[in-house]
Amino acid sequence: MRKNIIFSILISLVFIFNSNAMANTKELSFAQVSDVHFSLSDSYLAKYLYFLKGSISKRNPDFVIFLGDNVDKSREENIIGFMQSVYSLRLPYYIVLGNNDAHQMFGVEKEIYLDIVTTFNHNQKENQRNYYFFPNKDVVCAVIDATPDFAPSKHGEISDEQIEWLDKLLEKYPKKIFLIFQHCPLVPPRVEYQLSMLNAEKYRDMLNKHENIVLICSGHYHQESVFKDEKGIRHISAPAFIDVPHSYQFIKLIYSKKLFKIPKNVEVIVENVKV
C-alpha cells in the first residue's frame, strides 16, 4: 500500500513538472526570403512572388524578413515594384539592404531606397539602414546593412560605427534572445573570396563578447546552409528565391524561460520551403 502511494506521488510530481515545463515553453517563427532579384521586366518571377505570399500566409509566421538583393538592378521603378508586390503580405515584414539594392554610384542612393521602403512598410518607421524590432517580449531582432556605400561590390562590409551600434544594443538587452539579419554572412556557406566580408575578424571579436546571440541569418551566396560555431551561434544561409526551385526558409525557435541559458537552450528548426 505504501509503495503504491509513493509511486502515485512520484507520477504526480512528474506530471506537474512536465506541465510546468510545457507552460513555460515558448515559440517564435519567421519566414526569411533572400535574393529575390526582382525586376519589372520579369513577369515569370512576379508570378512566383505571388505564390510565395500564399505559401507564407498559410504558415502564418510571426514575421517575414527579406534578406537583401531584393531587386536585380538598383532602379527606383524596380524598388517600387518589389515593395508593391510584398505590400499585400498582411504580416509584419522587414527589409534588409543587399549589395544589388542601393549604392551611390550607378544606382539608387541608400537614403532614397529606404525612403521608398518606409513609404510602403509601416513596420519600418525610421529611415535607417541599421535598426531593430521586438517580435515578442523575449526576442530582439537586429538588422544590419552589411554592404558598401559607394560603388556596387560583392564584398560584405560593416563599419566601425555599425559594430559599435550593435555592441551597445547587445549590452542594452543582455537577457533577451538576439537574432541578427544581414545580407552578407559572417560565416559563409563556402569559400569564395570575392563575396567575403572584409572586416570579419573585428565584427566576430565584438560578437564573441556576448552570450545571447542565437542566430545570424544571411543570403548573398545563393546557397542554403546551417553552421553552429563554438559559441553555439547558428549561422543560417538562405537560398536565392530567384533560383529554381524558388524556395525560402521557415524557421522556428522553441525556448523555455525557466532554462534561459542562451543560446544552448534555444531549439532552432530550419525548413527549406519550395514555392
VOPAGU-2260 file (C-alpha; in pm, 1 decimal, decimal comma):
REM VOPAGU-2260
SITE   aa  ch    i         X         Y         Z
SITE  MET   A    0       0,0       0,0       0,0
SITE  ARG   A    1     277,5     239,5      97,5
SITE  LYS   A    2     464,9     163,2    -226,9
SITE  ASN   A    3     153,4     244,7    -428,3
SITE  ILE   A    4     116,8     579,8    -250,6
SITE  ILE   A    5     482,4     669,6    -311,4
SITE  PHE   A    6     451,0     566,9    -677,3
SITE  SER   A    7     138,6     780,8    -717,3
SITE  ILE   A    8     314,4    1081,9    -562,3
SITE  LEU   A    9     611,7    1037,3    -798,2
SITE  ILE   A   10     381,7    1015,8   -1100,2
SITE  SER   A   11     201,4    1330,4    -986,1
SITE  LEU   A   12     530,2    1517,7    -942,4
SITE  VAL   A   13     645,3    1415,3   -1292,0
SITE  PHE   A   14     312,5    1530,7   -1435,2
SITE  ILE   A   15     337,4    1866,5   -1254,2
SITE  PHE   A   16     697,8    1913,8   -1368,0
SITE  ASN   A   17     612,2    1835,9   -1730,7
SITE  SER   A   18     305,9    2060,7   -1719,2
SITE  ASN   A   19     512,7    2349,5   -1584,4
SITE  ALA   A   20     781,4    2289,6   -1845,5
SITE  MET   A   21     522,6    2294,9   -2123,1
SITE  ALA   A   22     362,8    2608,5   -1981,2
SITE  ASN   A   23     699,2    2784,9   -1982,6
SITE  THR   A   24     790,8    2672,9   -2334,3
SITE  LYS   A   25     753,0    2943,5   -2596,8
SITE  GLU   A   26     775,9    2953,7   -2974,8
SITE  LEU   A   27     866,4    3213,7   -3234,3
SITE  SER   A   28     854,6    3153,7   -3607,7
SITE  PHE   A   29     954,3    3360,2   -3908,3
SITE  ALA   A   30     996,5    3324,7   -4282,6
SITE  GLN   A   31    1310,6    3454,8   -4447,5
SITE  VAL   A   32    1342,8    3522,7   -4819,2
SITE  SER   A   33    1670,3    3617,7   -4983,4
SITE  ASP   A   34    1798,5    3727,2   -5323,1
SITE  VAL   A   35    1465,6    3777,9   -5497,4
SITE  HIS   A   36    1635,0    3996,5   -5765,2
SITE  PHE   A   37    1300,3    4146,7   -5861,3
SITE  SER   A   38    1269,9    4321,2   -6197,2
SITE  LEU   A   39     962,5    4479,4   -6351,6
SITE  SER   A   40    1050,9    4311,6   -6680,6
SITE  ASP   A   41    1041,7    3961,0   -6528,7
SITE  SER   A   42     676,6    3850,7   -6527,2
SITE  TYR   A   43     779,9    3489,0   -6452,6
SITE  LEU   A   44     937,3    3591,3   -6120,6
SITE  ALA   A   45     638,1    3812,7   -6036,9
SITE  LYS   A   46     417,8    3503,7   -6063,6
SITE  TYR   A   47     634,1    3316,3   -5813,7
SITE  LEU   A   48     628,7    3612,3   -5575,7
SITE  TYR   A   49     251,2    3577,5   -5576,5
SITE  PHE   A   50     286,4    3206,8   -5490,4
SITE  LEU   A   51     539,8    3297,7   -5219,8
SITE  LYS   A   52     292,8    3524,9   -5043,2
SITE  GLY   A   53      31,1    3249,2   -5043,5
SITE  SER   A   54     274,6    2991,5   -4905,5
SITE  ILE   A   55     393,6    3221,3   -4625,8
SITE  SER   A   56      40,8    3327,2   -4532,0
SITE  LYS   A   57     -64,8    2962,8   -4486,5
SITE  ARG   A   58     217,1    2909,1   -4237,2
SITE  ASN   A   59     133,2    3233,9   -4055,1
SITE  PRO   A   60     476,9    3318,5   -3907,8
SITE  ASP   A   61     527,1    3593,6   -3651,8
SITE  PHE   A   62     711,3    3798,6   -3913,7
SITE  VAL   A   63     876,8    3784,4   -4256,1
SITE  ILE   A   64    1222,1    3917,3   -4340,9
SITE  PHE   A   65    1369,2    3983,6   -4684,9
SITE  LEU   A   66    1745,7    3937,3   -4660,7
SITE  GLY   A   67    1862,6    4168,2   -4938,6
SITE  ASP   A   68    1924,0    4175,8   -5313,2
SITE  ASN   A   69    1551,8    4229,3   -5325,1
SITE  VAL   A   70    1588,2    4389,9   -5668,8
SITE  ASP   A   71    1810,8    4287,3   -5958,3
SITE  LYS   A   72    1915,6    4636,5   -6064,3
SITE  SER   A   73    1916,4    4940,9   -5836,2
SITE  ARG   A   74    1643,7    5146,6   -6004,1
SITE  GLU   A   75    1353,1    5326,9   -5843,0
SITE  GLU   A   76    1093,3    5151,9   -6057,8
SITE  ASN   A   77    1224,1    4808,2   -5953,2
SITE  ILE   A   78    1225,9    4902,6   -5584,6
SITE  ILE   A   79     870,3    5037,3   -5604,1
SITE  GLY   A   80     760,2    4727,0   -5796,8
SITE  PHE   A   81     910,9    4495,8   -5536,2
SITE  MET   A   82     750,6    4683,6   -5247,2
SITE  GLN   A   83     413,9    4680,7   -5423,4
SITE  SER   A   84     448,7    4303,4   -5466,7
SITE  VAL   A   85     516,3    4230,6   -5097,9
SITE  TYR   A   86     286,0    4501,6   -4958,7
SITE  SER   A   87     -14,1    4265,4   -4951,9
SITE  LEU   A   88     153,6    4008,0   -4724,6
SITE  ARG   A   89     -65,2    4122,2   -4431,2
SITE  LEU   A   90     206,0    4006,5   -4191,4
SITE  PRO   A   91     477,4    4213,3   -4024,8
SITE  TYR   A   92     769,9    4221,0   -4267,2
SITE  TYR   A   93    1113,1    4381,5   -4270,8
SITE  ILE   A   94    1369,8    4468,2   -4536,5
SITE  VAL   A   95    1747,9    4415,1   -4530,7
SITE  LEU   A   96    1975,9    4602,3   -4770,8
SITE  GLY   A   97    2165,7    4391,4   -5025,0
SITE  ASN   A   98    2457,6    4485,7   -5246,9
SITE  ASN   A   99    2231,2    4498,8   -5555,3
SITE  ASP   A  100    1968,6    4717,6   -5389,5
SITE  ALA   A  101    2130,9    5057,4   -5340,5
SITE  HIS   A  102    2462,1    5238,2   -5380,1
SITE  GLN   A  103    2568,2    5592,2   -5458,3
SITE  MET   A  104    2737,5    5510,0   -5789,5
SITE  PHE   A  105    2535,3    5361,1   -6078,2
SITE  GLY   A  106    2221,8    5313,4   -5869,5
SITE  VAL   A  107    1973,6    5450,0   -5617,8
SITE  GLU   A  108    2129,3    5600,0   -5305,1
SITE  LYS   A  109    2056,8    5415,7   -4983,5
SITE  GLU   A  110    1861,5    5710,6   -4841,0
SITE  ILE   A  111    1625,2    5706,8   -5140,7
SITE  TYR   A  112    1593,2    5328,2   -5126,1
SITE  LEU   A  113    1497,2    5345,4   -4758,7
SITE  ASP   A  114    1253,2    5630,0   -4826,8
SITE  ILE   A  115    1068,8    5405,8   -5072,4
SITE  VAL   A  116    1078,1    5107,6   -4834,4
SITE  THR   A  117     941,8    5301,3   -4537,4
SITE  THR   A  118     670,7    5460,7   -4751,5
SITE  PHE   A  119     527,1    5114,6   -4816,1
SITE  ASN   A  120     633,6    4933,3   -4499,1
SITE  HIS   A  121     491,6    5088,2   -4183,3
SITE  ASN   A  122     681,0    4838,0   -3964,9
SITE  GLN   A  123     998,6    5026,5   -4055,5
SITE  LYS   A  124     902,1    5370,3   -3933,0
SITE  GLU   A  125    1255,1    5505,1   -3923,7
SITE  ASN   A  126    1458,7    5562,7   -4236,3
SITE  GLN   A  127    1764,2    5374,6   -4107,1
SITE  ARG   A  128    1998,2    5121,7   -4262,4
SITE  ASN   A  129    2052,8    4958,9   -3919,3
SITE  TYR   A  130    1753,6    4908,4   -3692,4
SITE  TYR   A  131    1595,3    4662,9   -3450,5
SITE  PHE   A  132    1249,9    4537,3   -3359,0
SITE  PHE   A  133    1082,1    4316,8   -3098,5
SITE  PRO   A  134     871,6    4028,9   -3240,6
SITE  ASN   A  135     784,8    3940,9   -2880,5
SITE  LYS   A  136     898,8    4040,9   -2531,6
SITE  ASP   A  137    1179,4    3780,4   -2521,2
SITE  VAL   A  138    1345,2    3843,7   -2858,4
SITE  VAL   A  139    1533,1    4131,7   -3021,4
SITE  CYS   A  140    1592,9    4129,3   -3397,1
SITE  ALA   A  141    1879,0    4345,6   -3525,4
SITE  VAL   A  142    1902,1    4433,2   -3895,1
SITE  ILE   A  143    2247,2    4532,3   -4020,5
SITE  ASP   A  144    2342,7    4685,9   -4353,7
SITE  ALA   A  145    2646,9    4474,2   -4446,2
SITE  THR   A  146    2700,5    4631,5   -4789,4
SITE  PRO   A  147    2940,6    4904,4   -4915,2
SITE  ASP   A  148    2802,9    5258,1   -4951,8
SITE  PHE   A  149    2951,3    5385,8   -5275,2
SITE  ALA   A  150    3024,0    5152,3   -5564,5
SITE  PRO   A  151    2844,6    4819,7   -5615,0
SITE  SER   A  152    3057,7    4542,1   -5468,0
SITE  LYS   A  153    3009,6    4176,1   -5385,5
SITE  HIS   A  154    3218,5    4209,2   -5069,8
SITE  GLY   A  155    3040,4    4249,6   -4737,6
SITE  GLU   A  156    3138,9    4544,7   -4521,7
SITE  ILE   A  157    3036,4    4662,3   -4174,3
SITE  SER   A  158    3182,6    4987,8   -4049,0
SITE  ASP   A  159    3328,7    5054,1   -3704,6
SITE  GLU   A  160    3025,6    5272,6   -3627,6
SITE  GLN   A  161    2789,0    4987,2   -3708,9
SITE  ILE   A  162    2986,3    4741,7   -3496,2
SITE  GLU   A  163    2971,6    4989,8   -3207,9
SITE  TRP   A  164    2595,8    5037,2   -3258,5
SITE  LEU   A  165    2528,8    4663,7   -3243,6
SITE  ASP   A  166    2765,4    4619,9   -2947,8
SITE  LYS   A  167    2569,4    4878,0   -2746,1
SITE  LEU   A  168    2238,8    4719,7   -2845,6
SITE  LEU   A  169    2355,7    4378,1   -2726,9
SITE  GLU   A  170    2473,7    4531,7   -2399,6
SITE  LYS   A  171    2138,8    4703,9   -2353,7
SITE  TYR   A  172    1939,7    4377,0   -2367,7
SITE  PRO   A  173    2168,9    4107,4   -2221,5
SITE  LYS   A  174    1883,0    3881,1   -2110,0
SITE  LYS   A  175    1696,0    3872,2   -2439,2
SITE  ILE   A  176    1739,7    3632,3   -2729,7
SITE  PHE   A  177    1914,8    3808,3   -3017,1
SITE  LEU   A  178    1862,6    3736,3   -3386,4
SITE  ILE   A  179    2080,9    3921,5   -3638,6
SITE  PHE   A  180    1988,0    3966,6   -4003,1
SITE  GLN   A  181    2229,8    4087,1   -4272,1
SITE  HIS   A  182    2276,2    4024,0   -4643,4
SITE  CYS   A  183    2645,4    3923,9   -4642,3
SITE  PRO   A  184    2729,6    3640,5   -4399,6
SITE  LEU   A  185    2996,6    3642,6   -4135,1
SITE  VAL   A  186    3042,6    3265,7   -4177,1
SITE  PRO   A  187    2977,1    3184,9   -4544,7
SITE  PRO   A  188    2844,5    2851,3   -4673,1
SITE  ARG   A  189    3151,5    2814,1   -4897,6
SITE  VAL   A  190    3487,8    2978,2   -4956,0
SITE  GLU   A  191    3462,1    3247,5   -5222,0
SITE  TYR   A  192    3687,6    3545,8   -5168,1
SITE  GLN   A  193    3504,7    3790,4   -5396,1
SITE  LEU   A  194    3190,1    3751,7   -5182,9
SITE  SER   A  195    3359,2    3760,7   -4841,4
SITE  MET   A  196    3321,4    4015,8   -4561,4
SITE  LEU   A  197    3621,9    4245,4   -4549,9
SITE  ASN   A  198    3625,8    4322,5   -4175,7
SITE  ALA   A  199    3500,8    3987,5   -4049,7
SITE  GLU   A  200    3759,1    3949,1   -3771,5
SITE  LYS   A  201    3670,4    4274,9   -3595,2
SITE  TYR   A  202    3299,4    4202,7   -3626,7
SITE  ARG   A  203    3345,6    3849,4   -3490,9
SITE  ASP   A  204    3551,3    3974,3   -3194,7
SITE  MET   A  205    3268,5    4207,0   -3092,5
SITE  LEU   A  206    3002,1    3935,8   -3124,7
SITE  ASN   A  207    3209,1    3690,8   -2919,1
SITE  LYS   A  208    3183,8    3925,8   -2619,4
SITE  HIS   A  209    2813,9    3847,9   -2589,4
SITE  GLU   A  210    2630,6    3534,5   -2477,0
SITE  ASN   A  211    2276,3    3595,7   -2602,8
SITE  ILE   A  212    2311,0    3565,6   -2982,0
SITE  VAL   A  213    2119,0    3266,4   -3120,7
SITE  LEU   A  214    2109,8    3324,8   -3497,3
SITE  ILE   A  215    2290,9    3524,0   -3765,6
SITE  CYS   A  216    2089,7    3493,2   -4086,8
SITE  SER   A  217    2208,0    3599,7   -4430,4
SITE  GLY   A  218    2185,4    3540,9   -4803,9
SITE  HIS   A  219    2421,7    3662,0   -5080,1
SITE  TYR   A  220    2579,2    3323,5   -5163,4
SITE  HIS   A  221    2261,3    3172,9   -5316,7
SITE  GLN   A  222    2317,2    2861,0   -5107,0
SITE  GLU   A  223    2138,2    2725,3   -4801,2
SITE  SER   A  224    2337,2    2601,5   -4504,0
SITE  VAL   A  225    2333,3    2595,2   -4122,6
SITE  PHE   A  226    2658,7    2612,4   -3926,9
SITE  LYS   A  227    2684,1    2612,8   -3548,2
SITE  ASP   A  228    3001,8    2778,4   -3419,6
SITE  GLU   A  229    3191,3    2720,6   -3094,2
SITE  LYS   A  230    2977,3    2981,5   -2915,6
SITE  GLY   A  231    2660,5    2796,1   -3012,9
SITE  ILE   A  232    2553,9    3065,2   -3262,3
SITE  ARG   A  233    2382,7    2926,3   -3569,1
SITE  HIS   A  234    2487,2    3091,1   -3896,4
SITE  ILE   A  235    2199,9    3031,9   -4137,5
SITE  SER   A  236    2249,3    3095,9   -4507,4
SITE  ALA   A  237    1932,0    3125,2   -4714,5
SITE  PRO   A  238    1876,3    3003,2   -5070,6
SITE  ALA   A  239    1819,1    3253,4   -5350,5
SITE  PHE   A  240    1449,8    3289,1   -5428,8
SITE  ILE   A  241    1530,0    3375,8   -5790,5
SITE  ASP   A  242    1690,6    3034,5   -5843,1
SITE  VAL   A  243    1483,1    2727,2   -5923,8
SITE  PRO   A  244    1307,1    2573,9   -5726,6
SITE  HIS   A  245    1221,8    2921,8   -5581,3
SITE  SER   A  246    1244,9    2847,8   -5211,4
SITE  TYR   A  247    1254,1    3030,3   -4880,0
SITE  GLN   A  248    1320,3    2924,4   -4521,1
SITE  PHE   A  249    1069,6    2880,7   -4241,1
SITE  ILE   A  250    1246,5    2899,7   -3904,5
SITE  LYS   A  251    1103,7    2814,8   -3564,5
SITE  LEU   A  252    1258,9    2888,4   -3224,0
SITE  ILE   A  253    1148,2    2687,8   -2920,4
SITE  TYR   A  254    1274,8    2800,4   -2582,4
SITE  SER   A  255    1196,2    2796,8   -2212,0
SITE  LYS   A  256    1208,4    3094,9   -1979,6
SITE  LYS   A  257    1293,9    2855,3   -1694,9
SITE  LEU   A  258    1612,7    2741,3   -1869,6
SITE  PHE   A  259    1723,1    3065,8   -2024,1
SITE  LYS   A  260    2087,5    2986,1   -2091,5
SITE  ILE   A  261    2129,6    3135,5   -2435,5
SITE  PRO   A  262    2185,2    3005,2   -2696,7
SITE  LYS   A  263    2223,3    2641,4   -2586,6
SITE  ASN   A  264    1866,9    2602,7   -2460,6
SITE  VAL   A  265    1702,5    2750,4   -2768,4
SITE  GLU   A  266    1595,5    2483,7   -3014,6
SITE  VAL   A  267    1612,0    2602,9   -3376,0
SITE  ILE   A  268    1425,6    2426,8   -3658,9
SITE  VAL   A  269    1509,3    2532,7   -4015,2
SITE  GLU   A  270    1290,1    2419,7   -4305,8
SITE  ASN   A  271    1351,5    2499,6   -4671,5
SITE  VAL   A  272    1016,4    2553,0   -4839,7
SITE  LYS   A  273     969,6    2525,9   -5216,0
SITE  VAL   A  274     703,5    2759,7   -5353,6
